Amino acid sequence: MADGTILSLVLYLPLAGMLAIAALPAGRGGAVRALTLAVMVVQFLLSLVLYANFDPAVPGLQAATRVPWIPAWGVNYIIGLDGYNILLVVLTTFLGPLVTAGAFSAITKEVKLFYAMVFLIQFAMLGTFVAQDLFLFYLFWEAMLIPMFLIIGIWGGERRIYATIKFFLYTAFGSILMLAAVIYLVWSLWSTTGVNSFAFADLYKARLPLEAQQWLLAAFALSFAIKVPMVPFHTWLPDAHVEAPTAGSVILAGVLLKMGTYGFMKLGFPLFPDATRMAAPLLAWLSVLSIVYGACLALVQTDIKKIIAYSSISHLGYVMLGLVSLDLLGIQGAIVQMVSHGLVAAGLFLMVGMIYERCHTRELAAYGGLAKVLPVYSVFFLILTLASVGLPTTSGFTGEFLVLMGAFNAAWKPGAVTIPLGAAVLAVTGVVLGALYMLWFAQRFLFGAERVPHAPVADLGLREKSILAILLAAVFWLGLFPDSAMKRTELAAREYQELVASPRIPAAARLTGTPQVEAAK
Amino acid sequence: MNFTAVSIAMAPEHLLLAGIVSLLVLEIFSDKPDAALPLAVAFVAAAAGAAAWLGFTGYVGAPFPGQFDLTPPASFAKALVLALAVPVLLFSKDDFGRGEFYPLILSSLYGICLLASAESFLTLFLGIELMSIPVYVLVLLGFRRPESAEAALKYLVLSGTASASFLMGASLIYGSTGSLALESFALAMGSPRLLAGTAVVMVVSAFFLKAAIVPFHGWAPDAYEAASVPSTAFMAVLVKVGVLIAAARVFGTAHVAEPLAGLLAILPLASIVWGNLAAIRQAGLRRMIAYSSIAHAGYLFFAFLGDGPGRFQAVMFYLAAYGVMNLLAFAALPSHPVDAERDKLDNLKGLFHTHPLAALLIGMAMLSLAGIPPFPGFIGKFLIFKNVMAAGYTTYAVLGLVGSYLGIYFYLRVIQYMFMTPQAAASGHAPSRGIAMGASLLCLAGSILIAVLPGLFLARF
């Protein structure tokens, strides 16, 4: 089978799965669960084939499918894999079966609708990653909102309706401005060059005046920054995470948040490079603010889920810092950090879900000394905690270390500075803060006097142990052998660096002080 | 006048007329009222087929030169209107098993078809009146509540005012350009004379009133609420389509310059904002849809800021998407023994548990009306704002898009009620009826087609 066909299969399998469970009679919860898990596993195995066949030495799209869709508007259906999305696609398909299996015992009402929505969001997330046409990307980007809206709103906690509407309205606000920017971008490409196209490859060639670039970057950046989320656009996240069912939190933290950083990497920065370089110091400070502020907030939370939610804000700040650094190490680190956070945060949210199912509270103060009562649970939790802190040999270390290297390289680089040295130094304190809040959390949670609500509780079952073991295997694989993954993203990282670091319009070269390549010609 | 040209070019209209006559004859002589619905559906579907056939064969003709002409886009516009009428007829079964409903609908459709072909202000006026007059009766038909009479009267008076304003504008255009042909409107728009300017403003206000643009929108929520659900659907979709087709005929492909562009942006913008905000406070789906349609009329008039053939295309595409999704919501709404209770939002609470398919379909319709991708409403909105930007009105386009954001909340609230709120104590909705579900599935098929293959529709207009 050609790779293009496999990619289409991977993308559309969830949709087929959704229709299949819609056809199952009501009240067959077990069949729905089994079918969902089976489809998710097949999807993951197929994506592994794609990962294995992905040629790291070939730049540009692989396994691509191109079909004209709305020729009058220049809209094409283009999907494909490249170094930007290959790891994220595999991350999404990897988490799919784990999310499904993780929800077996937690979701008991409206089972059919729930797994249909999990399939739908899986489809939309994969579509967002593989779309190579801005119109298509926008469709998938927005389509993600609907299943998440329902997942939080139907199966969530007490304040679920407030949380889900806040989530929808926040993200939709960013999207509507992005839509205006998309329309303007394509129209100005058409009116200046006569190319009527939404394809990313064509849009990268647009030479917009600096002022237009700044407005468009602001619109795209707002949308992506809300999704990441970057401080100060983060206030929807803790509510959404706390109220969402475990599966919703795992999808949110595992994949959905990466949409924002992926959007910056694939679209926001490379489309408007001159404006990006001008805004880089500001973006760097905002990233560091996210790292430090997120960590400080995580430190003072009393709700377990909130601690992990705020830690997500902090960890994604590193991703942004790496992207802004425009240094190869930093960019590679950002990509690894995206995947690493996807694995670790997904694991932590799954574990919070497991303890919540047993003890029915998320109050940290209600717990203590779990290590004695639930030894297996505690071991897994401690390892994930250490991975979150960034212990060497885990994926968290690879990501954060590379990002910080990149940040310092960028800060010390002669000429145009994208990251002020102060910001880079402050980012390091985030590592210390990260260790502080996570270890303190683990200490209060696992050790000390024994406090277990609804005792006696059973330790992890086979299903839960397998989910966590698989997750940890991936965490260590990425920590010990990052090479396999990083060599697949290297060309994309170089392309991103090239796209953003070189001036697109001559005037911008003067303004941002970069070498005048264009003007010299 | 050429007889063959008249019989071919006006085939859809003739079929509608034949339908009206047969329905009236049936009403008088038959004691089998059940035949009315299939008969009406058959004639409307045949007329739609005829219009589509004229469009696909590329028929061009002017049976009454200067008054009525036919081009493929006009044929496709008629086909769209008639096709949209089919689900309305189908789901009217519960409310109107028999009676005057069908001939009235067909007469109104005749008026809309006339509009799509009108070449002069006279034909256009005939079309507008023929479209509107049956609707005054539709609001009253069934007369379920005392407010119905008030609402119908309000609608009659305001609609009459619009007609008067339109006639006044048309006569001023005749006075300033010496012609009643629709092209003279473009001349009047370009003319610096006060007379011409007044004429343009009067014609535009007439359209604003008929389409319920702020500040001429007061009649719409009352009329929509007072009417039975199929009549509301007919007003919200078909009449709006008719008014917009008329406006599109009048504006043609001429560029709209300032200061008229300002008028064409600010009042629709006010409609978008006010319609979307006021919809939040409504307790019934019909009133909510009324405010939503005020906002949608705003988007539609935004399309007039764009120019060239793209304008008609954008208007028609948006109408197709808007119409299909609105009808989907109305068709899927389960019936209720008490009409006033049928669409109360409180009664929709937990609808997913009692009527899962209806809830899913209404949910999709709401998301589409909110303009959330990948539903057809988004593609229509995209097309309109793309044209507005291409015409150089970037600021208006951004404001319009931000205005559309305000609408998301109240559509989401319907979904929240249906899916996330525990079931209302006794909503009392009847089980879904086969024929209404069929109508809604028809709309669903149409909307999937629009969303997946928009190019198919765009190429027709």
Boltz contact constraints between the chains, C-beta under 6 A:
constraints:
  - contact:
      token1: [A, 70]
      token2: [B, 454]
      max_distance: 6.0
  - contact:
      token1: [A, 70]
      token2: [B, 455]
      max_distance: 6.0
  - contact:
      token1: [A, 72]
      token2: [B, 458]
      max_distance: 6.0
  - contact:
      token1: [A, 139]
      token2: [B, 373]
      max_distance: 6.0
  - contact:
      token1: [A, 139]
      token2: [B, 374]
      max_distance: 6.0
  - contact:
      token1: [A, 142]
      token2: [B, 372]
      max_distance: 6.0
  - contact:
      token1: [A, 142]
      token2: [B, 373]
      max_distance: 6.0
  - contact:
      token1: [A, 143]
      token2: [B, 373]
      max_distance: 6.0
  - contact:
      token1: [A, 143]
      token2: [B, 374]
      max_distance: 6.0
  - contact:
      token1: [A, 153]
      token2: [B, 420]
      max_distance: 6.0
  - contact:
      token1: [A, 154]
      token2: [B, 419]
      max_distance: 6.0
  - contact:
      token1: [A, 154]
      token2: [B, 420]
      max_distance: 6.0
  - contact:
      token1: [A, 161]
      token2: [B, 416]
      max_distance: 6.0
  - contact:
      token1: [A, 161]
      token2: [B, 420]
      max_distance: 6.0
  - contact:
      token1: [A, 172]
      token2: [B, 408]
      max_distance: 6.0
  - contact:
      token1: [A, 173]
      token2: [B, 405]
      max_distance: 6.0
  - contact:
      token1: [A, 176]
      token2: [B, 401]
      max_distance: 6.0
  - contact:
      token1: [A, 176]
      token2: [B, 405]
      max_distance: 6.0
  - contact:
      token1: [A, 180]
      token2: [B, 398]
      max_distance: 6.0
  - contact:
      token1: [A, 180]
      token2: [B, 401]
      max_distance: 6.0
  - contact:
      token1: [A, 183]
      token2: [B, 385]
      max_distance: 6.0
  - contact:
      token1: [A, 183]
      token2: [B, 386]
      max_distance: 6.0
  - contact:
      token1: [A, 183]
      token2: [B, 389]
      max_distance: 6.0
  - contact:
      token1: [A, 184]
      token2: [B, 389]
      max_distance: 6.0
  - contact:
      token1: [A, 187]
      token2: [B, 389]
      max_distance: 6.0
  - contact:
      token1: [A, 187]
      token2: [B, 390]
      max_distance: 6.0
